[in-house]
């Protein structure tokens, strides 16, 4: 029974993603959100330059976090390894989001940088539907 519930949940997730990416005007709305996120990051940088406070925009030095995460993964302590896995996953997610936002601001679809877009393309391929706009490569 649990298997069928899991398969149903996966199918509904893929159906929702497909509907999301094939609706009209999706690309323009996503690009507008990406521009707002970029503007928020710029405003946080301006405030940080003028004030002695530290406003975080959420993407503080991803390469530095990847380096620390790799050091923690090499630790013999299980707690350090768990923290390293979490930090690594968060830093990689941040990198994917930055790539996705760059593509959206350029007027392109997110490609492989967005898991929901990948799910929509998988659903379209599985059921023989028209693939959502953009370039997607199965991996």
C-alpha positions in Angstrom: 0.0 0.0 0.0 2.8 2.4 0.9 4.4 1.8 -2.5 1.2 2.9 -4.3 0.9 6.0 -2.1 4.5 6.9 -2.9 3.9 6.4 -6.6 0.7 8.5 -6.5 2.5 11.3 -4.7 5.3 11.3 -7.3 2.8 11.3 -10.2 0.8 14.2 -8.7 4.1 16.1 -8.1 5.0 15.6 -11.8 1.5 16.6 -13.0 1.6 19.8 -10.9 5.1 20.7 -12.3 3.9 20.1 -15.9 0.8 22.3 -15.4 3.0 24.9 -13.8 5.5 25.1 -16.6 3.0 24.9 -19.5 0.7 27.6 -18.3 0.7 30.9 -20.3 3.0 33.7 -19.1 5.0 31.5 -16.8 8.4 32.6 -18.1 7.6 36.3 -17.7 6.4 35.8 -14.1 9.4 33.7 -13.2 11.8 36.3 -14.7 10.0 39.1 -12.7 10.6 37.1 -9.5 14.2 36.6 -10.3 14.6 40.3 -10.9 13.0 41.1 -7.5 15.4 38.6 -5.8 18.4 40.3 -7.5 17.1 43.7 -6.4 16.7 42.5 -2.8 20.3 41.3 -2.9 21.5 44.6 -4.2 19.6 46.5 -1.6 21.1 44.3 1.2 24.6 45.1 -0.2 23.8 48.8 -0.2 22.6 48.7 3.4 25.6 46.7 4.5 27.9 49.3 2.9 26.3 52.2 4.7 25.5 50.7 8.0 27.5 48.7 10.4 24.8 46.1 10.5 24.9 42.9 8.5 21.8 42.2 6.4 22.0 38.7 4.8 20.6 38.1 1.4 21.0 34.3 1.7 23.9 33.7 -0.7 26.9 34.6 1.4 30.0 33.1 -0.2 28.8 29.7 -1.6 32.4 28.6 -2.6 33.5 29.2 1.0 30.7 27.1 2.4 31.6 24.3 -0.1 35.1 24.4 1.2 34.0 24.2 4.9 31.5 21.5 4.0 34.2 19.4 2.4 36.5 19.8 5.4 33.6 18.7 7.7 32.9 15.7 5.5 36.5 14.5 6.0 36.1 14.6 9.8 36.0 11.3 11.7 33.1 12.6 13.8 29.6 11.6 12.7 28.1 15.0 13.8 30.7 16.9 11.7 29.9 14.7 8.7 26.2 15.3 9.1 26.8 19.0 9.3 29.0 18.9 6.3 26.4 17.0 4.3 23.8 19.7 5.2 26.1 22.6 4.4 27.1 21.0 1.1 23.5 20.4 0.1 22.6 24.0 1.0 25.6 25.5 -0.9 24.8 23.4 -4.1 21.2 24.4 -3.9 22.3 28.1 -3.7 24.4 27.6 -6.8 21.5 26.0 -8.7 19.2 28.9 -7.7 21.7 31.5 -8.8 22.1 29.6 -12.2 18.3 29.4 -12.5 17.8 33.1 -11.8 20.5 34.0 -14.3 18.7 32.0 -17.0 15.3 33.4 -16.1 16.5 37.0 -16.2 18.0 36.2 -19.6 14.5 35.1 -20.8 15.3 31.4 -20.9 13.8 28.5 -19.0 15.7 27.2 -16.0 17.0 24.0 -17.6 18.5 21.4 -15.3 18.9 24.0 -12.5 15.3 23.6 -11.4 14.1 20.2 -10.1 10.4 21.1 -10.7 11.2 21.8 -14.4 13.0 18.4 -14.6 9.9 16.8 -13.1 7.7 18.5 -15.7 9.9 17.3 -18.5 10.0 13.7 -17.1 6.2 13.7 -16.9 5.9 14.9 -20.5 8.3 12.3 -21.8 6.6 9.5 -19.9 3.1 10.3 -21.1 4.1 11.4 -24.6 3.1 15.0 -24.0 4.6 18.2 -25.5 7.7 19.1 -23.6 7.5 22.4 -21.7 9.4 25.3 -23.4 13.1 25.4 -22.9 16.0 23.1 -23.2 16.2 20.0 -21.0 18.7 17.1 -21.2 17.9 13.9 -19.4 20.6 12.8 -17.1 
